[in-house]
Amino acid sequence: MQAREKQVSEAKDEVLNELNTASAYILELEEKYYKSQRTSLELLKQLKASESTCDDMQSEIETLRNYIIDLKSRIAVYIPVKND
């Protein structure tokens, strides 16, 4: 009977050790997942800010393009007269 109890106790200790190891591994994975999610969120925020900046720049480019076209239309072009 003592041998059986010792076997059961050893098996119990082994299972507890494996459970602790698995728990530590799961916690480590959860931490890595949390960090990756946080990094992903930060990258998404940066992307959104970049897109907003890009949209602003596109608008400014279009405004400048129209301004240049307007200025070009105001320039008087000299057309020489024959024998000038």
PDB file with one MODEL, atoms N, CA, C and O in Angstrom:
MODEL        1
ATOM      1  N   MET A   1       0.810  -1.184   0.000  1.00  0.00           N
ATOM      2  CA  MET A   1       0.000   0.000   0.000  1.00  0.00           C
ATOM      3  C   MET A   1       0.866   1.266   0.000  1.00  0.00           C
ATOM      4  O   MET A   1       0.533   2.243  -0.671  1.00  0.00           O
ATOM      5  N   GLN A   2       1.975   1.252   0.749  1.00  0.00           N
ATOM      6  CA  GLN A   2       2.871   2.398   0.808  1.00  0.00           C
ATOM      7  C   GLN A   2       3.443   2.698  -0.567  1.00  0.00           C
ATOM      8  O   GLN A   2       3.559   3.864  -0.944  1.00  0.00           O
ATOM      9  N   ALA A   3       3.800   1.672  -1.319  1.00  0.00           N
ATOM     10  CA  ALA A   3       4.379   1.845  -2.658  1.00  0.00           C
ATOM     11  C   ALA A   3       3.359   2.493  -3.582  1.00  0.00           C
ATOM     12  O   ALA A   3       3.695   3.359  -4.390  1.00  0.00           O
ATOM     13  N   ARG A   4       2.131   2.068  -3.454  1.00  0.00           N
ATOM     14  CA  ARG A   4       1.050   2.633  -4.285  1.00  0.00           C
ATOM     15  C   ARG A   4       0.854   4.112  -3.963  1.00  0.00           C
ATOM     16  O   ARG A   4       0.709   4.930  -4.871  1.00  0.00           O
ATOM     17  N   GLU A   5       0.848   4.457  -2.689  1.00  0.00           N
ATOM     18  CA  GLU A   5       0.686   5.855  -2.281  1.00  0.00           C
ATOM     19  C   GLU A   5       1.860   6.704  -2.772  1.00  0.00           C
ATOM     20  O   GLU A   5       1.686   7.845  -3.202  1.00  0.00           O
ATOM     21  N   LYS A   6       3.059   6.120  -2.699  1.00  0.00           N
ATOM     22  CA  LYS A   6       4.244   6.834  -3.167  1.00  0.00           C
ATOM     23  C   LYS A   6       4.147   7.070  -4.674  1.00  0.00           C
ATOM     24  O   LYS A   6       4.485   8.149  -5.161  1.00  0.00           O
ATOM     25  N   GLN A   7       3.687   6.063  -5.403  1.00  0.00           N
ATOM     26  CA  GLN A   7       3.516   6.185  -6.865  1.00  0.00           C
ATOM     27  C   GLN A   7       2.507   7.273  -7.202  1.00  0.00           C
ATOM     28  O   GLN A   7       2.738   8.098  -8.086  1.00  0.00           O
ATOM     29  N   VAL A   8       1.394   7.264  -6.491  1.00  0.00           N
ATOM     30  CA  VAL A   8       0.344   8.258  -6.708  1.00  0.00           C
ATOM     31  C   VAL A   8       0.869   9.655  -6.382  1.00  0.00           C
ATOM     32  O   VAL A   8       0.599  10.612  -7.107  1.00  0.00           O
ATOM     33  N   SER A   9       1.609   9.761  -5.303  1.00  0.00           N
ATOM     34  CA  SER A   9       2.167  11.046  -4.905  1.00  0.00           C
ATOM     35  C   SER A   9       3.166  11.561  -5.949  1.00  0.00           C
ATOM     36  O   SER A   9       3.165  12.745  -6.286  1.00  0.00           O
ATOM     37  N   GLU A  10       4.005  10.671  -6.451  1.00  0.00           N
ATOM     38  CA  GLU A  10       4.972  11.055  -7.485  1.00  0.00           C
ATOM     39  C   GLU A  10       4.260  11.471  -8.772  1.00  0.00           C
ATOM     40  O   GLU A  10       4.641  12.451  -9.412  1.00  0.00           O
ATOM     41  N   ALA A  11       3.230  10.721  -9.142  1.00  0.00           N
ATOM     42  CA  ALA A  11       2.459  11.059 -10.345  1.00  0.00           C
ATOM     43  C   ALA A  11       1.771  12.404 -10.162  1.00  0.00           C
ATOM     44  O   ALA A  11       1.715  13.214 -11.086  1.00  0.00           O
ATOM     45  N   LYS A  12       1.247  12.635  -8.958  1.00  0.00           N
ATOM     46  CA  LYS A  12       0.585  13.908  -8.658  1.00  0.00           C
ATOM     47  C   LYS A  12       1.583  15.056  -8.770  1.00  0.00           C
ATOM     48  O   LYS A  12       1.284  16.090  -9.367  1.00  0.00           O
ATOM     49  N   ASP A  13       2.772  14.870  -8.193  1.00  0.00           N
ATOM     50  CA  ASP A  13       3.806  15.905  -8.259  1.00  0.00           C
ATOM     51  C   ASP A  13       4.221  16.171  -9.713  1.00  0.00           C
ATOM     52  O   ASP A  13       4.432  17.319 -10.104  1.00  0.00           O
ATOM     53  N   GLU A  14       4.331  15.125 -10.490  1.00  0.00           N
ATOM     54  CA  GLU A  14       4.704  15.268 -11.904  1.00  0.00           C
ATOM     55  C   GLU A  14       3.635  16.038 -12.676  1.00  0.00           C
ATOM     56  O   GLU A  14       3.950  16.909 -13.488  1.00  0.00           O
ATOM     57  N   VAL A  15       2.377  15.714 -12.419  1.00  0.00           N
ATOM     58  CA  VAL A  15       1.278  16.413 -13.079  1.00  0.00           C
ATOM     59  C   VAL A  15       1.242  17.879 -12.648  1.00  0.00           C
ATOM     60  O   VAL A  15       1.023  18.756 -13.483  1.00  0.00           O
ATOM     61  N   LEU A  16       1.450  18.154 -11.382  1.00  0.00           N
ATOM     62  CA  LEU A  16       1.486  19.542 -10.898  1.00  0.00           C
ATOM     63  C   LEU A  16       2.640  20.310 -11.527  1.00  0.00           C
ATOM     64  O   LEU A  16       2.491  21.476 -11.891  1.00  0.00           O
ATOM     65  N   ASN A  17       3.789  19.657 -11.655  1.00  0.00           N
ATOM     66  CA  ASN A  17       4.940  20.295 -12.276  1.00  0.00           C
ATOM     67  C   ASN A  17       4.638  20.624 -13.744  1.00  0.00           C
ATOM     68  O   ASN A  17       4.948  21.716 -14.218  1.00  0.00           O
ATOM     69  N   GLU A  18       4.039  19.680 -14.445  1.00  0.00           N
ATOM     70  CA  GLU A  18       3.665  19.914 -15.846  1.00  0.00           C
ATOM     71  C   GLU A  18       2.623  21.023 -15.952  1.00  0.00           C
ATOM     72  O   GLU A  18       2.673  21.837 -16.874  1.00  0.00           O
ATOM     73  N   LEU A  19       1.687  21.058 -15.019  1.00  0.00           N
ATOM     74  CA  LEU A  19       0.665  22.099 -14.998  1.00  0.00           C
ATOM     75  C   LEU A  19       1.295  23.471 -14.773  1.00  0.00           C
ATOM     76  O   LEU A  19       0.929  24.441 -15.436  1.00  0.00           O
ATOM     77  N   ASN A  20       2.231  23.551 -13.847  1.00  0.00           N
ATOM     78  CA  ASN A  20       2.923  24.820 -13.600  1.00  0.00           C
ATOM     79  C   ASN A  20       3.719  25.261 -14.825  1.00  0.00           C
ATOM     80  O   ASN A  20       3.720  26.440 -15.177  1.00  0.00           O
ATOM     81  N   THR A  21       4.390  24.320 -15.469  1.00  0.00           N
ATOM     82  CA  THR A  21       5.151  24.633 -16.676  1.00  0.00           C
ATOM     83  C   THR A  21       4.216  25.120 -17.784  1.00  0.00           C
ATOM     84  O   THR A  21       4.509  26.103 -18.465  1.00  0.00           O
ATOM     85  N   ALA A  22       3.104  24.433 -17.956  1.00  0.00           N
ATOM     86  CA  ALA A  22       2.131  24.827 -18.983  1.00  0.00           C
ATOM     87  C   ALA A  22       1.532  26.196 -18.662  1.00  0.00           C
ATOM     88  O   ALA A  22       1.327  27.009 -19.564  1.00  0.00           O
ATOM     89  N   SER A  23       1.255  26.450 -17.403  1.00  0.00           N
ATOM     90  CA  SER A  23       0.697  27.753 -17.002  1.00  0.00           C
ATOM     91  C   SER A  23       1.681  28.875 -17.292  1.00  0.00           C
ATOM     92  O   SER A  23       1.299  29.931 -17.796  1.00  0.00           O
ATOM     93  N   ALA A  24       2.953  28.642 -16.971  1.00  0.00           N
ATOM     94  CA  ALA A  24       3.974  29.654 -17.236  1.00  0.00           C
ATOM     95  C   ALA A  24       4.099  29.904 -18.735  1.00  0.00           C
ATOM     96  O   ALA A  24       4.257  31.045 -19.169  1.00  0.00           O
ATOM     97  N   TYR A  25       4.028  28.842 -19.517  1.00  0.00           N
ATOM     98  CA  TYR A  25       4.112  28.967 -20.980  1.00  0.00           C
ATOM     99  C   TYR A  25       2.921  29.754 -21.521  1.00  0.00           C
ATOM    100  O   TYR A  25       3.078  30.611 -22.390  1.00  0.00           O
ATOM    101  N   ILE A  26       1.748  29.461 -21.010  1.00  0.00           N
ATOM    102  CA  ILE A  26       0.537  30.171 -21.451  1.00  0.00           C
ATOM    103  C   ILE A  26       0.619  31.647 -21.084  1.00  0.00           C
ATOM    104  O   ILE A  26       0.253  32.504 -21.888  1.00  0.00           O
ATOM    105  N   LEU A  27       1.092  31.951 -19.888  1.00  0.00           N
ATOM    106  CA  LEU A  27       1.252  33.353 -19.484  1.00  0.00           C
ATOM    107  C   LEU A  27       2.250  34.078 -20.379  1.00  0.00           C
ATOM    108  O   LEU A  27       2.042  35.235 -20.744  1.00  0.00           O
ATOM    109  N   GLU A  28       3.337  33.388 -20.731  1.00  0.00           N
ATOM    110  CA  GLU A  28       4.334  33.976 -21.625  1.00  0.00           C
ATOM    111  C   GLU A  28       3.727  34.256 -22.997  1.00  0.00           C
ATOM    112  O   GLU A  28       3.965  35.313 -23.581  1.00  0.00           O
ATOM    113  N   LEU A  29       2.944  33.309 -23.510  1.00  0.00           N
ATOM    114  CA  LEU A  29       2.282  33.504 -24.802  1.00  0.00           C
ATOM    115  C   LEU A  29       1.278  34.651 -24.744  1.00  0.00           C
ATOM    116  O   LEU A  29       1.184  35.443 -25.681  1.00  0.00           O
ATOM    117  N   GLU A  30       0.537  34.741 -23.660  1.00  0.00           N
ATOM    118  CA  GLU A  30      -0.432  35.832 -23.508  1.00  0.00           C
ATOM    119  C   GLU A  30       0.267  37.185 -23.487  1.00  0.00           C
ATOM    120  O   GLU A  30      -0.226  38.155 -24.063  1.00  0.00           O
ATOM    121  N   GLU A  31       1.412  37.248 -22.823  1.00  0.00           N
ATOM    122  CA  GLU A  31       2.169  38.496 -22.767  1.00  0.00           C
ATOM    123  C   GLU A  31       2.682  38.883 -24.156  1.00  0.00           C
ATOM    124  O   GLU A  31       2.618  40.047 -24.551  1.00  0.00           O
ATOM    125  N   LYS A  32       3.187  37.900 -24.880  1.00  0.00           N
ATOM    126  CA  LYS A  32       3.658  38.167 -26.245  1.00  0.00           C
ATOM    127  C   LYS A  32       2.497  38.626 -27.132  1.00  0.00           C
ATOM    128  O   LYS A  32       2.651  39.546 -27.936  1.00  0.00           O
ATOM    129  N   TYR A  33       1.350  37.988 -26.984  1.00  0.00           N
ATOM    130  CA  TYR A  33       0.167  38.364 -27.764  1.00  0.00           C
ATOM    131  C   TYR A  33      -0.258  39.794 -27.432  1.00  0.00           C
ATOM    132  O   TYR A  33      -0.574  40.582 -28.324  1.00  0.00           O
ATOM    133  N   TYR A  34      -0.260  40.116 -26.143  1.00  0.00           N
ATOM    134  CA  TYR A  34      -0.643  41.470 -25.710  1.00  0.00           C
ATOM    135  C   TYR A  34       0.314  42.504 -26.306  1.00  0.00           C
ATOM    136  O   TYR A  34      -0.124  43.543 -26.799  1.00  0.00           O
ATOM    137  N   LYS A  35       1.612  42.224 -26.263  1.00  0.00           N
ATOM    138  CA  LYS A  35       2.593  43.149 -26.823  1.00  0.00           C
ATOM    139  C   LYS A  35       2.395  43.300 -28.330  1.00  0.00           C
ATOM    140  O   LYS A  35       2.479  44.408 -28.860  1.00  0.00           O
ATOM    141  N   SER A  36       2.136  42.201 -29.012  1.00  0.00           N
ATOM    142  CA  SER A  36       1.940  42.279 -30.465  1.00  0.00           C
ATOM    143  C   SER A  36       0.673  43.063 -30.803  1.00  0.00           C
ATOM    144  O   SER A  36       0.649  43.811 -31.780  1.00  0.00           O
ATOM    145  N   GLN A  37      -0.371  42.896 -30.006  1.00  0.00           N
ATOM    146  CA  GLN A  37      -1.603  43.650 -30.227  1.00  0.00           C
ATOM    147  C   GLN A  37      -1.376  45.140 -29.988  1.00  0.00           C
ATOM    148  O   GLN A  37      -1.883  45.982 -30.730  1.00  0.00           O
ATOM    149  N   ARG A  38      -0.611  45.454 -28.948  1.00  0.00           N
ATOM    150  CA  ARG A  38      -0.306  46.844 -28.635  1.00  0.00           C
ATOM    151  C   ARG A  38       0.531  47.465 -29.763  1.00  0.00           C
ATOM    152  O   ARG A  38       0.292  48.603 -30.165  1.00  0.00           O
ATOM    153  N   THR A  39       1.504  46.713 -30.262  1.00  0.00           N
ATOM    154  CA  THR A  39       2.326  47.189 -31.381  1.00  0.00           C
ATOM    155  C   THR A  39       1.470  47.382 -32.621  1.00  0.00           C
ATOM    156  O   THR A  39       1.610  48.375 -33.334  1.00  0.00           O
ATOM    157  N   SER A  40       0.596  46.443 -32.869  1.00  0.00           N
ATOM    158  CA  SER A  40      -0.302  46.532 -34.023  1.00  0.00           C
ATOM    159  C   SER A  40      -1.187  47.766 -33.934  1.00  0.00           C
ATOM    160  O   SER A  40      -1.378  48.469 -34.927  1.00  0.00           O
ATOM    161  N   LEU A  41      -1.721  48.028 -32.766  1.00  0.00           N
ATOM    162  CA  LEU A  41      -2.572  49.200 -32.562  1.00  0.00           C
ATOM    163  C   LEU A  41      -1.782  50.485 -32.796  1.00  0.00           C
ATOM    164  O   LEU A  41      -2.274  51.418 -33.431  1.00  0.00           O
ATOM    165  N   GLU A  42      -0.567  50.527 -32.282  1.00  0.00           N
ATOM    166  CA  GLU A  42       0.283  51.713 -32.472  1.00  0.00           C
ATOM    167  C   GLU A  42       0.592  51.924 -33.957  1.00  0.00           C
ATOM    168  O   GLU A  42       0.565  53.053 -34.448  1.00  0.00           O
ATOM    169  N   LEU A  43       0.883  50.839 -34.661  1.00  0.00           N
ATOM    170  CA  LEU A  43       1.158  50.951 -36.096  1.00  0.00           C
ATOM    171  C   LEU A  43      -0.074  51.422 -36.868  1.00  0.00           C
ATOM    172  O   LEU A  43       0.043  52.200 -37.814  1.00  0.00           O
ATOM    173  N   LEU A  44      -1.234  50.957 -36.469  1.00  0.00           N
ATOM    174  CA  LEU A  44      -2.468  51.406 -37.111  1.00  0.00           C
ATOM    175  C   LEU A  44      -2.710  52.892 -36.874  1.00  0.00           C
ATOM    176  O   LEU A  44      -3.153  53.606 -37.774  1.00  0.00           O
ATOM    177  N   LYS A  45      -2.416  53.357 -35.656  1.00  0.00           N
ATOM    178  CA  LYS A  45      -2.557  54.783 -35.363  1.00  0.00           C
ATOM    179  C   LYS A  45      -1.608  55.602 -36.227  1.00  0.00           C
ATOM    180  O   LYS A  45      -1.988  56.645 -36.760  1.00  0.00           O
ATOM    181  N   GLN A  46      -0.360  55.123 -36.366  1.00  0.00           N
ATOM    182  CA  GLN A  46       0.618  55.828 -37.187  1.00  0.00           C
ATOM    183  C   GLN A  46       0.191  55.829 -38.650  1.00  0.00           C
ATOM    184  O   GLN A  46       0.352  56.833 -39.345  1.00  0.00           O
ATOM    185  N   LEU A  47      -0.348  54.716 -39.116  1.00  0.00           N
ATOM    186  CA  LEU A  47      -0.815  54.627 -40.499  1.00  0.00           C
ATOM    187  C   LEU A  47      -1.953  55.610 -40.744  1.00  0.00           C
ATOM    188  O   LEU A  47      -1.982  56.289 -41.771  1.00  0.00           O
ATOM    189  N   LYS A  48      -2.888  55.687 -39.802  1.00  0.00           N
ATOM    190  CA  LYS A  48      -4.010  56.609 -39.946  1.00  0.00           C
ATOM    191  C   LYS A  48      -3.515  58.053 -39.980  1.00  0.00           C
ATOM    192  O   LYS A  48      -3.999  58.860 -40.775  1.00  0.00           O
ATOM    193  N   ALA A  49      -2.549  58.379 -39.117  1.00  0.00           N
ATOM    194  CA  ALA A  49      -1.986  59.729 -39.107  1.00  0.00           C
ATOM    195  C   ALA A  49      -1.273  60.017 -40.426  1.00  0.00           C
ATOM    196  O   ALA A  49      -1.372  61.121 -40.963  1.00  0.00           O
ATOM    197  N   SER A  50      -0.560  59.028 -40.943  1.00  0.00           N
ATOM    198  CA  SER A  50       0.146  59.194 -42.219  1.00  0.00           C
ATOM    199  C   SER A  50      -0.846  59.391 -43.367  1.00  0.00           C
ATOM    200  O   SER A  50      -0.625  60.214 -44.255  1.00  0.00           O
ATOM    201  N   GLU A  51      -1.930  58.634 -43.339  1.00  0.00           N
ATOM    202  CA  GLU A  51      -2.941  58.790 -44.390  1.00  0.00           C
ATOM    203  C   GLU A  51      -3.555  60.181 -44.330  1.00  0.00           C
ATOM    204  O   GLU A  51      -3.802  60.797 -45.367  1.00  0.00           O
ATOM    205  N   SER A  52      -3.799  60.672 -43.134  1.00  0.00           N
ATOM    206  CA  SER A  52      -4.357  62.012 -42.973  1.00  0.00           C
ATOM    207  C   SER A  52      -3.384  63.053 -43.510  1.00  0.00           C
ATOM    208  O   SER A  52      -3.786  63.978 -44.215  1.00  0.00           O
ATOM    209  N   THR A  53      -2.114  62.905 -43.179  1.00  0.00           N
ATOM    210  CA  THR A  53      -1.082  63.813 -43.664  1.00  0.00           C
ATOM    211  C   THR A  53      -0.996  63.739 -45.187  1.00  0.00           C
ATOM    212  O   THR A  53      -0.860  64.761 -45.861  1.00  0.00           O
ATOM    213  N   CYS A  54      -1.076  62.538 -45.713  1.00  0.00           N
ATOM    214  CA  CYS A  54      -1.021  62.345 -47.165  1.00  0.00           C
ATOM    215  C   CYS A  54      -2.211  63.025 -47.839  1.00  0.00           C
ATOM    216  O   CYS A  54      -2.054  63.669 -48.877  1.00  0.00           O
ATOM    217  N   ASP A  55      -3.390  62.886 -47.258  1.00  0.00           N
ATOM    218  CA  ASP A  55      -4.575  63.542 -47.812  1.00  0.00           C
ATOM    219  C   ASP A  55      -4.417  65.055 -47.797  1.00  0.00           C
ATOM    220  O   ASP A  55      -4.776  65.739 -48.755  1.00  0.00           O
ATOM    221  N   ASP A  56      -3.872  65.569 -46.692  1.00  0.00           N
ATOM    222  CA  ASP A  56      -3.641  67.017 -46.592  1.00  0.00           C
ATOM    223  C   ASP A  56      -2.656  67.477 -47.663  1.00  0.00           C
ATOM    224  O   ASP A  56      -2.846  68.519 -48.291  1.00  0.00           O
ATOM    225  N   MET A  57      -1.606  66.689 -47.861  1.00  0.00           N
ATOM    226  CA  MET A  57      -0.604  67.052 -48.866  1.00  0.00           C
ATOM    227  C   MET A  57      -1.186  66.979 -50.276  1.00  0.00           C
ATOM    228  O   MET A  57      -0.888  67.822 -51.122  1.00  0.00           O
ATOM    229  N   GLN A  58      -2.012  65.974 -50.520  1.00  0.00           N
ATOM    230  CA  GLN A  58      -2.655  65.861 -51.837  1.00  0.00           C
ATOM    231  C   GLN A  58      -3.523  67.089 -52.105  1.00  0.00           C
ATOM    232  O   GLN A  58      -3.531  67.622 -53.215  1.00  0.00           O
ATOM    233  N   SER A  59      -4.246  67.527 -51.092  1.00  0.00           N
ATOM    234  CA  SER A  59      -5.089  68.708 -51.222  1.00  0.00           C
ATOM    235  C   SER A  59      -4.233  69.945 -51.495  1.00  0.00           C
ATOM    236  O   SER A  59      -4.578  70.773 -52.338  1.00  0.00           O
ATOM    237  N   GLU A  60      -3.119  70.063 -50.779  1.00  0.00           N
ATOM    238  CA  GLU A  60      -2.230  71.204 -50.982  1.00  0.00           C
ATOM    239  C   GLU A  60      -1.607  71.167 -52.381  1.00  0.00           C
ATOM    240  O   GLU A  60      -1.466  72.209 -53.022  1.00  0.00           O
ATOM    241  N   ILE A  61      -1.237  69.990 -52.851  1.00  0.00           N
ATOM    242  CA  ILE A  61      -0.673  69.846 -54.202  1.00  0.00           C
ATOM    243  C   ILE A  61      -1.693  70.291 -55.242  1.00  0.00           C
ATOM    244  O   ILE A  61      -1.361  71.002 -56.191  1.00  0.00           O
ATOM    245  N   GLU A  62      -2.931  69.867 -55.053  1.00  0.00           N
ATOM    246  CA  GLU A  62      -3.981  70.238 -56.004  1.00  0.00           C
ATOM    247  C   GLU A  62      -4.194  71.752 -55.997  1.00  0.00           C
ATOM    248  O   GLU A  62      -4.367  72.358 -57.055  1.00  0.00           O
ATOM    249  N   THR A  63      -4.184  72.358 -54.824  1.00  0.00           N
ATOM    250  CA  THR A  63      -4.331  73.809 -54.722  1.00  0.00           C
ATOM    251  C   THR A  63      -3.185  74.514 -55.439  1.00  0.00           C
ATOM    252  O   THR A  63      -3.413  75.463 -56.190  1.00  0.00           O
ATOM    253  N   LEU A  64      -1.968  74.060 -55.216  1.00  0.00           N
ATOM    254  CA  LEU A  64      -0.806  74.668 -55.875  1.00  0.00           C
ATOM    255  C   LEU A  64      -0.843  74.457 -57.384  1.00  0.00           C
ATOM    256  O   LEU A  64      -0.476  75.350 -58.148  1.00  0.00           O
ATOM    257  N   ARG A  65      -1.280  73.289 -57.809  1.00  0.00           N
ATOM    258  CA  ARG A  65      -1.397  72.999 -59.243  1.00  0.00           C
ATOM    259  C   ARG A  65      -2.379  73.987 -59.894  1.00  0.00           C
ATOM    260  O   ARG A  65      -2.103  74.550 -60.954  1.00  0.00           O
ATOM    261  N   ASN A  66      -3.518  74.181 -59.240  1.00  0.00           N
ATOM    262  CA  ASN A  66      -4.509  75.132 -59.770  1.00  0.00           C
ATOM    263  C   ASN A  66      -3.960  76.562 -59.773  1.00  0.00           C
ATOM    264  O   ASN A  66      -4.231  77.337 -60.691  1.00  0.00           O
ATOM    265  N   TYR A  67      -3.193  76.899 -58.744  1.00  0.00           N
ATOM    266  CA  TYR A  67      -2.591  78.226 -58.667  1.00  0.00           C
ATOM    267  C   TYR A  67      -1.604  78.424 -59.825  1.00  0.00           C
ATOM    268  O   TYR A  67      -1.581  79.483 -60.451  1.00  0.00           O
ATOM    269  N   ILE A  68      -0.812  77.424 -60.098  1.00  0.00           N
ATOM    270  CA  ILE A  68       0.153  77.501 -61.206  1.00  0.00           C
ATOM    271  C   ILE A  68      -0.576  77.641 -62.537  1.00  0.00           C
ATOM    272  O   ILE A  68      -0.180  78.445 -63.380  1.00  0.00           O
ATOM    273  N   ILE A  69      -1.618  76.877 -62.724  1.00  0.00           N
ATOM    274  CA  ILE A  69      -2.400  76.964 -63.964  1.00  0.00           C
ATOM    275  C   ILE A  69      -2.979  78.370 -64.117  1.00  0.00           C
ATOM    276  O   ILE A  69      -2.964  78.944 -65.205  1.00  0.00           O
ATOM    277  N   ASP A  70      -3.490  78.915 -63.010  1.00  0.00           N
ATOM    278  CA  ASP A  70      -4.039  80.279 -63.034  1.00  0.00           C
ATOM    279  C   ASP A  70      -2.954  81.291 -63.380  1.00  0.00           C
ATOM    280  O   ASP A  70      -3.184  82.195 -64.183  1.00  0.00           O
ATOM    281  N   LEU A  71      -1.776  81.146 -62.783  1.00  0.00           N
ATOM    282  CA  LEU A  71      -0.674  82.072 -63.084  1.00  0.00           C
ATOM    283  C   LEU A  71      -0.236  81.961 -64.544  1.00  0.00           C
ATOM    284  O   LEU A  71       0.042  82.973 -65.188  1.00  0.00           O
ATOM    285  N   LYS A  72      -0.175  80.761 -65.057  1.00  0.00           N
ATOM    286  CA  LYS A  72       0.217  80.575 -66.458  1.00  0.00           C
ATOM    287  C   LYS A  72      -0.782  81.218 -67.407  1.00  0.00           C
ATOM    288  O   LYS A  72      -0.414  81.741 -68.459  1.00  0.00           O
ATOM    289  N   SER A  73      -2.048  81.171 -67.020  1.00  0.00           N
ATOM    290  CA  SER A  73      -3.059  81.756 -67.901  1.00  0.00           C
ATOM    291  C   SER A  73      -2.980  83.283 -67.914  1.00  0.00           C
ATOM    292  O   SER A  73      -3.465  83.917 -68.851  1.00  0.00           O
ATOM    293  N   ARG A  74      -2.382  83.871 -66.899  1.00  0.00           N
ATOM    294  CA  ARG A  74      -2.271  85.328 -66.824  1.00  0.00           C
ATOM    295  C   ARG A  74      -1.037  85.865 -67.571  1.00  0.00           C
ATOM    296  O   ARG A  74      -0.953  87.058 -67.862  1.00  0.00           O
ATOM    297  N   ILE A  75      -0.115  85.001 -67.867  1.00  0.00           N
ATOM    298  CA  ILE A  75       1.110  85.436 -68.531  1.00  0.00           C
ATOM    299  C   ILE A  75       0.788  85.797 -69.978  1.00  0.00           C
ATOM    300  O   ILE A  75       0.208  85.013 -70.729  1.00  0.00           O
ATOM    301  N   ALA A  76       1.186  87.013 -70.335  1.00  0.00           N
ATOM    302  CA  ALA A  76       0.979  87.465 -71.714  1.00  0.00           C
ATOM    303  C   ALA A  76       2.054  86.833 -72.591  1.00  0.00           C
ATOM    304  O   ALA A  76       3.246  86.923 -72.296  1.00  0.00           O
ATOM    305  N   VAL A  77       1.629  86.215 -73.637  1.00  0.00           N
ATOM    306  CA  VAL A  77       2.572  85.574 -74.555  1.00  0.00           C
ATOM    307  C   VAL A  77       2.855  86.549 -75.692  1.00  0.00           C
ATOM    308  O   VAL A  77       1.938  87.059 -76.336  1.00  0.00           O
ATOM    309  N   TYR A  78       4.115  86.793 -75.920  1.00  0.00           N
ATOM    310  CA  TYR A  78       4.517  87.695 -76.988  1.00  0.00           C
ATOM    311  C   TYR A  78       4.476  86.942 -78.304  1.00  0.00           C
ATOM    312  O   TYR A  78       5.135  85.917 -78.474  1.00  0.00           O
ATOM    313  N   ILE A  79       3.700  87.464 -79.222  1.00  0.00           N
ATOM    314  CA  ILE A  79       3.627  86.905 -80.565  1.00  0.00           C
ATOM    315  C   ILE A  79       4.220  87.937 -81.512  1.00  0.00           C
ATOM    316  O   ILE A  79       3.628  88.990 -81.746  1.00  0.00           O
ATOM    317  N   PRO A  80       5.379  87.632 -82.047  1.00  0.00           N
ATOM    318  CA  PRO A  80       6.035  88.627 -82.896  1.00  0.00           C
ATOM    319  C   PRO A  80       5.266  88.850 -84.191  1.00  0.00           C
ATOM    320  O   PRO A  80       4.692  87.931 -84.777  1.00  0.00           O
ATOM    321  N   VAL A  81       5.281  90.095 -84.606  1.00  0.00           N
ATOM    322  CA  VAL A  81       4.667  90.487 -85.873  1.00  0.00           C
ATOM    323  C   VAL A  81       5.702  90.245 -86.956  1.00  0.00           C
ATOM    324  O   VAL A  81       6.902  90.370 -86.707  1.00  0.00           O
ATOM    325  N   LYS A  82       5.258  89.904 -88.140  1.00  0.00           N
ATOM    326  CA  LYS A  82       6.169  89.663 -89.242  1.00  0.00           C
ATOM    327  C   LYS A  82       7.041  90.887 -89.471  1.00  0.00           C
ATOM    328  O   LYS A  82       6.557  92.019 -89.442  1.00  0.00           O
ATOM    329  N   ASN A  83       8.300  90.661 -89.692  1.00  0.00           N
ATOM    330  CA  ASN A  83       9.303  91.707 -89.919  1.00  0.00           C
ATOM    331  C   ASN A  83       9.534  92.555 -88.672  1.00  0.00           C
ATOM    332  O   ASN A  83       9.924  93.717 -88.785  1.00  0.00           O
ATOM    333  N   ASP A  84       9.312  92.021 -87.543  1.00  0.00           N
ATOM    334  CA  ASP A  84       9.516  92.748 -86.292  1.00  0.00           C
ATOM    335  C   ASP A  84      10.968  92.667 -85.882  1.00  0.00           C
ATOM    336  O   ASP A  84      11.350  93.218 -84.849  1.00  0.00           O
TER     337      ASP A  84
ENDMDL
END
